[in-house]
Amino acid sequence: MIPTPRLLLLVLLGAVPLAGAALVPPLRWLALVYVLAVIGLVLLDVIVTPRTELIEAERLNDTRLSLGAENLITVLLANRSPRALQITVRDEYPYQFPADRITLTGTLLPYDILEATYHVRPVQRGDYHFGDINLRYRSVLQTFVRQARYPATAAVRVYPNVLEVRKYDLLAQKGLLFELGLRQNRMHGVGTEFERLREYRPDDEFRRINWKATARRGKPVTVEYQTERSQYVVCALDTGRLMRPPIGELAKLDYVINTTLLLSYVALLKGDHVGLLTFADQVQSYLAPRSNRQQFYVMLETLYNVQFQPVEASYTHALSYLGVKHRRRSLVVIFTDLVTLDAARPLIASTARLARRHLPLVVTISDPNITRYVGQKPRLSDDVYQRATAEMLLAERQMVLDTLQRNGVLTLDVPADKLTISVINRYLELKTRGRL
């Protein structure tokens, strides 16, 4: 128990008659009666204030937290006493999560349940632990604060952002995918798989007319096709040193992992086969393309364990390995980063060879620091030097992208916050146009 300011004030007031007893001896009896009254008040408060055993606390949260997302944590408090309590709760969330010390307050009514909620935003994948739940509440007569510690230690894992997958599902069911920034990709008449017959329209192509159906119905009938299913998508992730620098709270590799997860989920929903390759100087993991739902969970577990490697990535080794393991034409999405033209020559050569059989798409995250320096107006001599350096780096980066495109390789260079949506939109566009 912790004394309140009210109790401390009452105790200090008892010193007045006690000090006066030095001049007026009978005041000592008054001081004694006063002290006994305060003790009695505290004892009465202890009796009428609900014991901590009458309060129950429990934490509710997903066992899989999402990287870089706001994850909801709920603390349930149950009051089995007839008294209303003003409570303060402090949950022991993992100290590695960047957040202020979270203190939750509220009124816990008699025989009621209170939900106290807060959010955590993990910035690194891995295993973590929640601690206990700490609770404080004032006594009925406001003479002390009762505190308790409820055992609630629990392990939790931080995975790639599965909350975005759930959000995609929810918006897809409501037909609101445009809220995510996804463009409409369903184009009737494009593709080779039959979808339906419908009445001819003036803007339809003549080659789309189904003459047998036209003869049966006595009027022009057009056939519509839909984009093909059972195509192949392979995500190749560079885990070398260039993917370690952070952009904001997350490292480049973590942005790429989140994007890969949602792209794979969307592709599986479209009926395509999805595979995964992670590499640095050597191939770290490879999942052959599959189209079943279990493939998503296998990829989730694989991406959870992907770690940085302080080495240069070997594109030659990785893409040669992929060419041997998987020969069927696929969209190969290569997530990496670019520095100089000389350093990118192995990437250019390897992707050019890959383009003979597959459709390679090189995805890079634009550097916000370079973009900021290029766009700012120089005021000092240092600013001029920084801007000139940034413009040189940006020009060399663009030269690498242009070289890749001339060799038949698709490219996508976008900011980190637009990476996921841009990659999925490009996949849907390529699929709609029949490029896969």
C-alpha positions in Angstrom: 0.0 0.0 0.0 1.1 3.5 -0.8 -0.1 6.5 1.4 -1.9 9.2 -0.3 -1.3 13.0 0.2 -4.5 13.1 2.2 -3.2 10.5 4.7 0.2 12.4 5.0 -1.7 15.6 5.6 -3.7 14.0 8.4 -0.6 12.6 10.0 1.1 16.1 9.9 -2.0 17.7 11.5 -1.5 15.3 14.4 1.9 17.0 15.1 0.1 20.2 16.1 -1.4 19.0 19.4 1.7 16.9 20.1 3.9 20.0 19.8 1.4 22.0 21.9 1.6 19.4 24.7 5.0 20.8 25.6 3.2 24.0 26.8 -0.2 22.5 27.7 0.3 18.9 28.9 -3.4 17.8 28.5 -3.0 18.2 24.8 -1.0 15.0 24.7 -4.3 13.1 25.3 -5.8 15.0 22.4 -2.9 14.0 20.2 -3.2 10.4 21.3 -7.0 10.4 20.5 -6.2 12.0 17.1 -3.6 9.4 16.2 -5.9 6.6 17.2 -8.6 8.1 15.1 -6.4 8.3 12.1 -5.3 4.7 12.6 -8.9 3.7 12.9 -9.7 5.5 9.7 -7.0 3.7 7.8 -8.1 0.3 9.2 -11.7 1.1 8.2 -10.4 2.0 4.7 -8.5 -1.2 4.5 -11.7 -3.2 5.3 -14.0 -1.4 2.9 -11.6 -1.2 0.0 -11.8 -4.2 -2.3 -8.8 -6.6 -2.0 -6.6 -7.1 -5.1 -7.8 -10.7 -5.2 -11.2 -9.4 -6.3 -9.7 -7.8 -9.4 -8.8 -10.0 -12.3 -6.5 -8.9 -15.2 -5.8 -10.5 -18.6 -4.1 -9.4 -21.7 -5.5 -10.1 -25.2 -3.3 -9.8 -28.3 -2.4 -11.7 -31.5 0.4 -14.2 -31.0 1.8 -12.8 -34.3 2.4 -9.1 -34.3 2.9 -7.3 -37.6 6.1 -5.5 -38.4 5.8 -1.7 -38.8 2.0 -1.7 -38.1 -0.1 -0.5 -35.2 -1.0 -3.7 -33.3 -3.9 -3.6 -30.9 -3.2 -4.8 -27.3 -6.2 -5.1 -24.9 -6.1 -5.4 -21.2 -9.3 -6.9 -19.6 -10.0 -6.0 -16.0 -12.9 -7.7 -14.1 -14.2 -6.2 -10.9 -15.8 -8.8 -8.6 -16.4 -6.3 -5.7 -19.4 -4.0 -5.0 -17.2 -0.9 -5.2 -16.4 1.3 -8.2 -12.6 1.8 -8.5 -10.5 4.5 -10.2 -7.7 2.4 -11.7 -4.4 3.0 -13.4 -2.9 0.2 -15.5 0.6 -0.2 -16.8 1.4 -3.1 -19.0 4.9 -4.5 -19.4 5.2 -4.6 -23.2 8.5 -5.6 -24.8 11.1 -2.8 -24.1 12.4 -3.1 -27.6 9.2 -1.6 -29.1 9.7 2.1 -29.6 6.9 3.7 -27.6 6.4 6.0 -24.6 5.5 4.4 -21.3 1.8 3.7 -21.7 -0.4 4.3 -18.6 -4.1 3.5 -19.0 -6.7 5.0 -16.6 -10.4 4.4 -16.2 -13.3 3.7 -13.9 -14.0 0.0 -13.1 -17.6 -0.3 -12.1 -18.9 -2.9 -9.6 -19.2 -6.4 -11.0 -18.2 -5.1 -14.4 -15.5 -5.6 -17.0 -13.3 -2.8 -18.4 -11.3 -2.9 -21.7 -8.1 -0.8 -21.6 -6.4 -0.7 -25.1 -3.2 0.6 -26.5 -1.1 -0.1 -29.6 2.5 -1.2 -30.2 4.5 -0.7 -33.4 7.4 -3.2 -33.6 10.2 -2.2 -36.0 12.2 -5.5 -36.0 11.1 -9.1 -36.6 11.9 -11.7 -34.0 10.8 -13.2 -30.7 9.8 -11.0 -27.8 8.1 -11.3 -24.4 5.4 -9.4 -22.6 5.7 -9.0 -18.8 3.2 -8.7 -16.1 0.2 -6.3 -15.7 0.6 -3.7 -13.0 -2.6 -2.2 -11.4 -3.1 0.6 -8.9 -6.3 2.0 -7.5 -7.2 4.4 -4.6 -8.9 3.3 -1.5 -12.6 4.1 -0.8 -11.7 6.8 1.8 -8.7 8.0 -0.2 -6.1 7.2 2.5 -3.9 4.9 0.5 -3.3 3.4 -3.0 -3.5 -0.3 -3.4 -1.3 -1.9 -6.0 -1.0 -5.4 -7.5 1.0 -7.2 -10.0 -0.8 -9.9 -12.1 1.3 -12.6 -13.8 0.8 -12.3 -17.5 4.2 -13.2 -19.0 3.7 -14.3 -22.6 5.9 -14.9 -25.7 5.0 -13.1 -28.9 6.5 -13.1 -32.4 6.8 -10.2 -34.7 6.1 -11.3 -38.3 5.9 -9.4 -41.6 2.9 -7.2 -41.8 -0.1 -9.7 -41.8 -2.5 -6.9 -40.9 -2.2 -5.6 -44.4 -3.3 -9.0 -45.7 -6.4 -8.9 -43.4 -7.1 -5.4 -44.6 -6.9 -6.4 -48.2 -9.3 -9.3 -47.6 -11.8 -7.0 -45.9 -11.7 -4.3 -48.6 -11.8 -7.0 -51.3 -15.1 -8.4 -49.8 -16.5 -4.9 -49.9 -15.2 -4.0 -53.3 -13.2 -1.1 -51.9 -9.7 -2.1 -53.0 -9.3 1.4 -54.5 -8.9 2.7 -50.9 -5.6 0.8 -50.7 -4.5 2.5 -54.0 -5.0 -0.5 -56.2 -6.2 0.2 -59.7 -9.0 -1.7 -61.4 -7.3 -4.4 -63.4 -10.2 -6.4 -64.7 -10.4 -5.7 -68.5 -13.0 -7.7 -70.3 -11.9 -9.0 -73.7 -8.2 -9.2 -72.7 -6.7 -12.6 -72.1 -7.2 -16.1 -73.6 -9.4 -17.9 -71.0 -13.1 -17.9 -71.9 -15.3 -16.0 -69.5 -18.8 -15.4 -71.1 -20.8 -14.6 -74.2 -22.7 -11.3 -74.6 -24.4 -9.2 -77.2 -22.2 -7.4 -79.7 -21.4 -3.7 -79.2 -20.3 -1.3 -81.8 -16.9 -0.8 -80.2 -16.1 -4.6 -80.1 -13.4 -6.0 -82.3 -14.7 -8.2 -85.2 -12.3 -11.0 -84.2 -14.1 -11.3 -80.9 -17.4 -12.2 -82.6 -18.4 -15.8 -82.0 -20.0 -16.9 -85.3 -21.6 -20.1 -84.1 -23.4 -18.3 -81.3 -24.3 -15.6 -83.7 -25.9 -18.1 -86.1 -27.9 -19.8 -83.2 -29.2 -16.5 -81.8 -29.7 -14.6 -85.1 -27.8 -11.6 -83.9 -24.1 -10.8 -83.4 -22.6 -12.3 -80.2 -19.2 -11.4 -78.8 -17.0 -13.7 -76.6 -15.2 -12.2 -73.6 -12.0 -13.6 -72.2 -10.4 -13.1 -68.9 -6.8 -13.0 -67.8 -5.1 -16.4 -67.4 -4.8 -18.2 -64.2 -2.2 -20.7 -63.1 0.7 -18.4 -64.1 4.0 -18.2 -62.2 5.4 -15.5 -60.0 8.8 -15.7 -58.2 10.0 -13.1 -55.6 13.8 -12.9 -55.3 14.9 -11.0 -52.3 18.4 -9.5 -52.0 19.4 -9.7 -48.3 22.9 -8.3 -48.7 24.4 -5.2 -47.1 22.6 -2.7 -49.4 19.2 -3.7 -48.0 20.2 -3.0 -44.4 20.0 0.9 -44.2 16.8 2.1 -42.6 14.2 4.4 -44.1 12.4 5.9 -41.2 11.8 3.2 -38.6 12.2 0.1 -40.8 15.1 -1.2 -42.8 14.8 -1.5 -46.6 14.7 -5.3 -46.3 11.7 -5.1 -44.0 9.8 -3.0 -46.5 10.6 -5.5 -49.2 9.5 -8.5 -47.0 6.1 -6.8 -46.2 5.6 -6.1 -50.0 6.5 -9.7 -50.9 4.0 -11.1 -48.4 1.1 -9.1 -49.7 2.1 -9.6 -53.4 2.2 -13.3 -52.8 -1.2 -13.3 -51.2 -2.8 -11.4 -54.0 -1.2 -13.6 -56.6 -2.4 -16.7 -54.9 -5.9 -15.3 -54.8 -5.6 -14.8 -58.6 -4.9 -18.5 -59.0 -1.2 -18.1 -59.8 1.7 -20.1 -58.5 4.0 -18.2 -56.2 7.6 -19.0 -55.3 10.4 -17.4 -53.2 14.2 -17.0 -53.4 16.3 -15.2 -50.8 20.0 -14.6 -51.5 23.1 -12.7 -50.5 26.5 -14.0 -51.6 24.8 -17.5 -51.6 21.2 -18.7 -52.0 19.7 -18.8 -48.5 16.3 -20.3 -49.2 14.2 -21.4 -52.1 10.5 -22.3 -52.3 9.3 -23.7 -55.6 6.2 -22.0 -56.9 2.9 -23.5 -55.6 -0.7 -22.3 -55.9 -2.2 -23.8 -52.7 -3.1 -21.7 -49.6 -0.5 -23.5 -47.5 2.2 -21.9 -49.7 1.3 -18.5 -48.1 1.9 -19.7 -44.6 5.2 -21.5 -45.6 6.3 -18.2 -47.1 5.3 -16.3 -44.0 7.4 -18.6 -41.8 10.3 -18.3 -44.3 10.2 -14.5 -44.4 10.0 -14.3 -40.6 13.5 -15.9 -40.4 15.2 -13.9 -43.1 18.1 -11.9 -41.7 20.6 -9.4 -43.1 24.0 -10.5 -44.4 27.0 -8.0 -44.3 28.1 -9.1 -47.8 27.7 -8.1 -51.4 24.8 -9.9 -53.1 25.7 -12.3 -55.9 23.1 -11.8 -58.6 25.0 -14.2 -60.9 24.8 -17.1 -58.5 21.2 -16.4 -57.4 19.6 -16.0 -60.8 21.6 -18.9 -62.3 20.3 -21.0 -59.4 16.8 -19.9 -60.2 17.2 -20.6 -63.9 18.2 -24.2 -63.1 15.6 -24.8 -60.4 12.6 -23.3 -62.3 12.4 -23.3 -66.1 8.8 -22.4 -66.7 8.2 -18.8 -67.8 7.5 -16.6 -64.8 7.4 -13.1 -63.6 10.5 -12.8 -61.5 10.3 -9.8 -59.1 13.9 -9.0 -58.0 14.0 -6.7 -54.9 17.4 -5.1 -54.5 19.1 -1.7 -54.5 21.5 0.2 -56.8 24.6 2.2 -56.1 26.8 2.6 -59.1 26.8 1.4 -62.7 30.0 -0.7 -62.1 28.5 -2.4 -59.1 25.2 -3.1 -61.0 26.9 -4.7 -64.0 26.5 -8.3 -62.6 22.7 -7.5 -62.1 22.4 -6.2 -65.6 24.1 -9.2 -67.1 22.2 -11.7 -65.0 18.8 -10.2 -65.6 19.5 -9.9 -69.4 20.1 -13.7 -69.5 17.0 -14.3 -67.4 14.9 -12.2 -69.8 15.4 -14.8 -72.5 13.0 -17.2 -70.7 11.3 -15.2 -68.0 9.9 -11.7 -67.4 12.2 -10.0 -64.9 11.1 -7.0 -62.9 13.8 -5.2 -60.8 12.3 -3.3 -57.9 14.3 -0.7 -56.0 13.5 1.7 -53.2 14.4 5.3 -54.0 16.6 7.0 -51.5 14.7 9.9 -49.8 17.9 11.6 -48.8 19.1 11.9 -52.4 15.7 13.1 -53.5 15.6 15.7 -50.8 19.0 17.2 -51.6 18.1 17.3 -55.3 14.9 19.2 -54.7 16.2 21.8 -52.1 17.5 25.2 -53.0 21.1 25.6 -51.9 21.9 28.4 -49.5 25.5 27.6 -48.4 28.5 26.2 -50.2 28.0 22.9 -48.5 24.4 22.8 -49.9 25.8 23.2 -53.4 28.2 20.3 -52.9 25.5 18.1 -51.4 23.1 18.9 -54.2 25.7 18.2 -56.9 26.6 14.9 -55.3 22.9 13.9 -55.0 22.3 14.8 -58.7 25.3 12.7 -59.8 24.1 9.7 -57.8 20.6 10.1 -59.1 21.8 10.3 -62.7 23.9 7.2 -62.3 21.0 5.4 -60.7 18.8 6.3 -63.6 21.5 5.2 -66.0 21.4 1.7 -64.4 17.6 1.6 -64.7 17.8 2.7 -68.4 20.4 0.0 -69.1 18.2 -2.7 -67.6 15.2 -1.6 -69.6 17.3 -1.7 -72.9 18.1 -5.3 -72.1 14.5 -6.2 -71.8 14.2 -6.0 -68.0 11.3 -4.1 -66.4 12.1 -1.7 -63.6 10.3 0.0 -60.8 11.9 2.6 -58.6 9.5 4.0 -55.9 9.6 5.5 -52.4 9.3 3.0 -49.5 5.8 4.2 -48.5 4.5 3.4 -52.0 6.4 0.2 -52.6 3.7 -2.4 -51.8 0.9 -0.7 -53.8 3.2 0.0 -56.8 4.5 -3.5 -57.0 1.0 -5.1 -56.8 -0.4 -2.6 -59.4 2.5 -3.5 -61.8 1.8 -7.2 -61.3 -1.9 -6.7 -62.0 -1.1 -4.6 -65.1 1.3 -7.2 -66.5 -1.2 -10.0 -65.9 -4.0 -8.0 -67.5 -1.9 -7.3 -70.6 -1.0 -11.0 -70.9 2.8 -10.3 -70.4 3.1 -13.2 -68.0 
